């Protein structure tokens, strides 16, 4: 079992340093590792041997010889461990298994009602996860953690939802403890938008250190990646875009004294309400999307106007954080180009030129499995980005030379 409480004490000069180096997928020789890290030959050999023994790295062919026997290369083995990922939405649930690169190996999706409560929903997730793990044929020790995304605010340090508006019965429920009893590994929980941001960043924009993912659906939220790291804030509530009050701006169809928050103006249900006011039968985000795809003029106009309102808020975000990419996802974004066009129209007009000089505003490239991919990446980052490889196995099973020459 990986103890997350031990991750903070991982030594930067331990075997974890070499693991981080090899995680970029580039095979390297021991000599190349020595040159990059500055470690001695004996230290590199001992730590590489440890990683090989753990199954985290393995042979990857030979390098060109400069005379004599060609040196062997080693590389990170993503298939050496697996992660269980759970994505819970308002009306669906997806459970998947990934490797250490976040590649989805298998998954199951089913319709469910998050309002059924934590016990019923997590019972389903637990049994589905066990079935997938059995089907994988992997030993229990290969599982390094469980990642969970839920459609509500989460106190990230505890993994507990806090006053989630569409999750009755979930307030302060201890999800990590509940799932930890079933799988005996660390369990990490976050809100669905942060999970989507992690997945989108890792799979579609890995070189973008500053990215904002905006989900426009039943609600509106954002996941903020700054300096390559997801920003959760002090308690985990960073990115609550939906409760930002929207400033009036030229071109807005709202009265100048309308100071409602973004969710009440531009979410799927808000657009549907405006359509009903115009005599169009619409009650939910899915109705709005269907109307747009069928070319309904009122729906097209209102979705574009929603994009402008979202852009008015995002313009402030662009000026403040200067992201290189804004990714727009969620059900309303799948209606077509109208939403994105509205966002671009306002952001580019209301942001400072330097901040938009190289800014891309794009539609999400993710599919319906993006949530489980992001949940798995959350676990992988927590365990591998900060952990020494010692933390992947009981410390009593490993003995090797420490940087100071002692035994660990």
C-alpha positions in Angstrom: 0.0 0.0 0.0 1.3 3.5 -0.8 1.1 5.8 2.2 0.3 9.3 1.0 1.5 10.6 4.4 5.0 9.6 3.5 5.1 11.4 0.1 6.1 14.7 1.6 9.2 13.2 3.1 10.5 11.7 -0.1 14.1 12.6 -0.7 14.8 14.6 -3.9 18.1 12.7 -4.3 16.6 9.2 -3.8 15.6 6.8 -6.5 12.6 9.0 -7.1 14.9 11.5 -8.9 15.8 8.9 -11.4 12.2 7.7 -11.8 11.2 11.3 -12.6 13.9 11.6 -15.2 12.8 8.4 -16.9 9.1 9.2 -16.8 9.4 11.3 -20.0 9.6 8.1 -21.9 13.1 8.6 -23.3 15.3 5.5 -22.8 18.7 6.3 -21.3 21.9 4.6 -20.4 23.3 4.6 -16.9 26.1 6.9 -18.0 23.5 9.4 -19.4 21.7 9.3 -16.0 25.0 10.0 -14.2 25.7 12.9 -16.5 22.3 14.5 -16.0 22.0 13.9 -12.2 25.6 14.3 -11.2 25.4 11.1 -9.1 28.2 8.6 -8.9 28.2 5.4 -10.9 27.6 3.2 -7.9 24.7 5.3 -6.7 23.1 5.3 -10.1 23.5 1.6 -10.5 22.1 0.9 -7.1 19.0 3.0 -7.7 18.4 1.8 -11.2 18.6 -1.8 -9.9 16.0 -0.9 -7.3 13.7 0.5 -9.9 14.2 -2.6 -12.1 13.4 -4.7 -9.1 10.2 -2.8 -8.5 9.3 -3.3 -12.1 9.0 0.5 -12.7 11.8 0.5 -15.3 13.3 -2.1 -17.7 15.6 -2.8 -20.6 15.0 -0.7 -23.7 17.6 -1.8 -26.2 21.2 -0.7 -26.7 22.8 2.6 -27.4 25.4 3.1 -30.1 28.8 1.8 -29.1 31.9 4.0 -29.0 34.0 0.8 -28.8 33.4 -2.3 -26.9 30.1 -3.7 -25.7 27.1 -1.3 -26.5 25.7 0.2 -23.3 22.2 -0.9 -22.4 19.3 1.6 -22.2 16.6 1.6 -19.6 13.1 3.1 -19.8 10.1 3.8 -17.6 7.4 1.0 -17.8 4.0 2.6 -17.5 2.4 -0.9 -17.5 4.1 -1.8 -14.2 1.2 -0.5 -12.0 -2.4 0.4 -12.5 -4.9 3.0 -11.2 -8.6 2.7 -10.6 -10.5 5.9 -11.7 -14.1 6.8 -11.0 -16.0 9.7 -12.6 -19.3 10.4 -11.1 -21.7 12.8 -12.8 -25.3 13.9 -12.0 -26.8 11.1 -14.1 -23.9 8.8 -15.0 -20.9 7.0 -13.7 -17.8 5.8 -15.4 -15.2 3.5 -13.8 -11.9 2.8 -15.5 -8.5 1.2 -15.1 -5.4 3.0 -16.5 -1.6 2.4 -16.5 0.9 4.9 -15.1 0.8 6.9 -18.3 -2.9 7.5 -17.8 -3.8 5.3 -20.8 -7.2 3.8 -20.3 -7.1 0.0 -20.4 -10.7 -0.8 -19.7 -13.8 1.0 -18.5 -17.6 0.7 -17.8 -20.2 3.5 -18.0 -23.7 3.3 -16.5 -26.7 5.6 -15.9 -27.1 6.5 -12.2 -28.6 9.2 -10.0 -26.0 11.1 -7.9 -29.0 12.1 -5.6 -29.4 8.4 -4.7 -26.8 9.1 -2.0 -23.2 8.1 -1.4 -23.8 4.6 -0.1 -25.7 3.5 -3.2 -23.5 5.2 -5.7 -20.2 4.2 -4.1 -21.5 0.6 -3.7 -21.9 0.6 -7.5 -18.5 2.1 -8.1 -16.9 -0.3 -5.7 -18.4 -3.4 -7.3 -17.7 -2.1 -10.8 -14.1 -1.4 -9.9 -13.6 -4.9 -8.5 -15.0 -6.4 -11.6 -12.6 -4.4 -13.8 -9.7 -5.3 -11.6 -10.6 -9.0 -11.7 -10.9 -8.8 -15.5 -7.5 -7.1 -15.8 -5.8 -10.2 -14.3 -3.4 -8.0 -12.3 -2.4 -8.8 -8.8 -3.8 -6.6 -6.0 -0.4 -5.2 -5.3 -0.3 -3.5 -8.8 -3.0 -1.1 -7.8 -1.4 2.2 -6.5 -4.5 4.3 -5.9 -8.1 5.3 -6.6 -9.0 8.7 -8.1 -12.6 10.0 -7.9 -14.3 13.0 -9.6 -17.6 14.3 -8.3 -20.0 17.0 -9.5 -19.7 19.3 -6.6 -17.2 21.3 -4.4 -14.6 19.2 -2.7 -12.3 20.0 0.2 -9.3 18.5 -1.5 -7.3 17.9 1.7 -9.9 15.5 3.1 -11.6 14.4 -0.2 -15.1 15.3 1.3 -17.7 17.2 -0.7 -18.8 20.4 0.9 -22.4 21.6 0.5 -22.7 20.1 -3.0 -25.9 21.6 -4.6 -26.9 18.6 -6.7 -25.6 15.9 -4.4 -28.1 15.5 -1.5 -26.7 13.4 1.3 -23.1 13.8 0.3 -22.1 16.8 2.4 -19.0 15.9 4.3 -19.3 12.3 3.4 -15.9 10.6 3.8 -15.4 9.2 0.3 -11.7 8.2 0.8 -12.5 6.2 3.9 -15.4 4.4 2.2 -13.4 3.4 -0.9 -10.2 2.9 1.1 -11.8 0.1 3.0 -12.7 -1.6 -0.2 -9.4 -1.3 -2.0 -6.7 -0.6 0.7 -4.9 2.0 -1.3 -4.9 5.9 -1.2 -8.1 7.5 -2.5 -8.0 11.0 -3.9 -11.2 13.0 -4.6 -11.7 16.3 -6.5 -14.5 18.1 -8.3 -15.3 17.1 -11.9 -13.9 20.3 -13.6 -10.5 19.9 -12.0 -10.5 16.3 -13.1 -11.3 17.4 -16.6 -8.6 20.0 -16.6 -6.0 17.5 -15.5 -7.1 15.1 -18.3 -7.2 17.8 -21.0 -3.9 19.2 -19.9 -2.1 15.9 -19.8 -3.5 14.4 -23.0 -4.1 17.3 -25.4 -1.9 20.2 -24.1 1.1 18.7 -22.2 3.3 21.6 -23.2 0.9 24.3 -22.1 2.1 25.4 -18.6 -0.8 27.8 -18.2 -4.3 26.6 -19.2 -7.9 27.3 -18.1 -10.5 24.6 -18.7 -14.1 25.9 -18.6 -17.0 23.5 -18.3 -20.4 24.8 -19.5 -23.2 22.4 -18.7 -25.8 22.3 -16.0 -23.4 24.5 -14.1 -20.3 26.4 -15.0 -16.8 25.9 -13.5 -13.2 26.2 -14.3 -10.0 24.2 -13.7 -6.9 26.4 -13.6 -3.4 25.1 -14.5 -0.7 27.6 -13.7 3.0 26.8 -14.0 2.1 23.3 -15.1 0.3 22.6 -11.8 -3.5 22.5 -11.1 -4.4 25.3 -8.7 -6.9 24.3 -6.1 -6.7 27.3 -3.7 -6.5 27.2 0.1 -9.5 24.9 0.6 -10.1 23.5 -2.9 -12.6 25.9 -4.2 -10.5 27.6 -6.8 -12.1 27.9 -10.2 -15.7 28.5 -9.1 -16.5 30.5 -12.2 -20.2 30.0 -12.1 -20.7 32.2 -9.0 -18.7 35.2 -10.4 -21.1 38.1 -11.0 -21.0 39.1 -14.6 -20.1 42.7 -15.4 -22.3 44.4 -17.9 -20.5 45.0 -21.2 -21.3 46.8 -24.4 -23.2 44.4 -26.7 -24.8 42.5 -23.8 -28.6 42.0 -24.1 -29.0 42.2 -20.3 -30.1 45.4 -18.5 -27.1 47.4 -17.2 -28.3 46.7 -13.6 -28.5 43.0 -14.0 -25.8 41.7 -11.6 -26.6 38.0 -11.6 -23.8 35.3 -11.5 -22.6 33.6 -14.6 -24.3 30.3 -13.9 -27.7 31.9 -13.7 -27.1 33.7 -17.0 -25.1 31.3 -19.3 -25.5 27.7 -18.1 -27.6 25.1 -20.0 -30.7 25.5 -17.7 -30.4 29.3 -18.0 -30.4 29.2 -21.8 -33.3 26.7 -21.7 -35.3 29.2 -19.5 -34.7 32.0 -22.0 -35.9 29.7 -24.8 -39.1 28.9 -23.0 -39.6 32.7 -22.6 -39.5 32.8 -26.4 -42.0 30.0 -26.7 -39.5 27.3 -27.5 -39.8 23.9 -25.7 -36.5 23.5 -23.8 -35.9 22.3 -20.2 -32.3 21.2 -19.9 -28.8 21.4 -21.5 -29.6 18.4 -23.8 -32.6 20.3 -25.2 -30.5 23.3 -26.0 -27.8 21.2 -27.8 -30.5 19.4 -29.8 -32.1 22.7 -30.9 -28.7 24.2 -31.9 -27.9 21.1 -34.0 -31.2 21.4 -35.7 -30.5 25.0 -36.6 -33.0 26.7 -34.3 -32.3 30.4 -34.7 -33.3 31.4 -31.1 -31.1 28.6 -29.7 -28.2 29.6 -31.9 -28.4 33.3 -30.9 -28.8 32.5 -27.2 -25.8 30.1 -27.1 -23.6 32.7 -28.8 -24.8 35.3 -26.3 -24.0 32.9 -23.5 -20.5 32.6 -24.9 -20.2 36.4 -24.9 -21.2 36.5 -21.2 -18.7 33.8 -20.3 -16.1 35.7 -22.3 -16.7 38.8 -20.2 -15.7 36.9 -17.1 -12.9 35.1 -18.8 -11.4 38.4 -20.0 -10.6 39.2 -16.4 -9.1 35.8 -15.9 -6.9 36.3 -19.0 -5.7 39.7 -17.7 -5.0 38.2 -14.3 -3.5 34.8 -15.1 -2.3 35.2 -18.7 -3.0 31.6 -19.8 -1.8 30.3 -23.2 -4.9 28.2 -23.7 -8.5 28.4 -22.8 -10.3 25.1 -23.3 -14.1 25.1 -23.4 -15.9 21.8 -22.6 -19.1 20.5 -21.2 -22.4 19.6 -22.9 -23.2 23.1 -24.2 -19.8 23.3 -25.9 -20.7 20.3 -28.0 -23.6 22.2 -29.7 -21.2 23.6 -32.2 -19.1 26.8 -32.8 -21.5 29.3 -31.5 -20.4 29.1 -27.8 -16.7 29.3 -28.7 -17.3 32.1 -31.1 -19.1 34.2 -28.4 -16.3 33.5 -25.9 -13.6 34.6 -28.4 -15.5 37.7 -29.4 -15.5 39.1 -25.9 -12.2 37.8 -24.6 -10.2 39.2 -27.5 -12.0 42.5 -27.3 -11.8 43.1 -23.6 -8.4 41.6 -22.7 -5.1 43.5 -23.0 -3.2 42.8 -26.3 -0.2 41.2 -24.6 -2.3 38.7 -22.8 -4.1 37.6 -26.0 -1.1 37.8 -28.3 -0.6 34.0 -28.3 -3.8 32.9 -26.6 -5.7 30.0 -28.1 -9.4 29.5 -27.2 -10.4 26.1 -28.3 -13.1 23.4 -27.8 -12.2 20.4 -25.6 -10.7 17.4 -27.4 -11.8 15.0 -24.7 -14.4 12.4 -25.0 -16.7 10.8 -22.5 -13.8 9.1 -20.8 -12.0 12.3 -20.0 -13.2 12.3 -16.4 -11.6 8.9 -15.6 -8.4 9.8 -17.4 -8.1 13.0 -15.3 -8.9 11.1 -12.1 -6.2 8.6 -12.8 -3.7 11.4 -13.6 -4.5 13.0 -10.3 -3.4 9.8 -8.5 -0.4 9.3 -10.8 0.8 12.8 -10.1 0.3 12.5 -6.3 2.1 9.2 -6.1 4.9 9.6 -8.7 5.5 13.3 -9.0 6.3 13.8 -5.3 7.2 10.3 -4.2 10.4 8.5 -3.9 10.0 5.0 -5.4 10.6 3.7 -1.9 7.0 4.7 -1.2 5.7 2.2 -3.7 6.6 -0.8 -1.6 7.1 -1.5 2.1 10.4 0.0 3.2 11.4 -3.2 5.0 11.8 -5.0 1.7 14.5 -2.6 0.3 18.1 -2.0 1.2 20.5 0.1 -0.9 23.1 2.8 -0.5 21.9 6.2 0.5 23.4 9.5 -0.8 25.5 9.7 2.4 26.7 6.2 2.1 24.5 4.6 4.7 21.8 2.0 4.4 18.1 2.6 4.0 
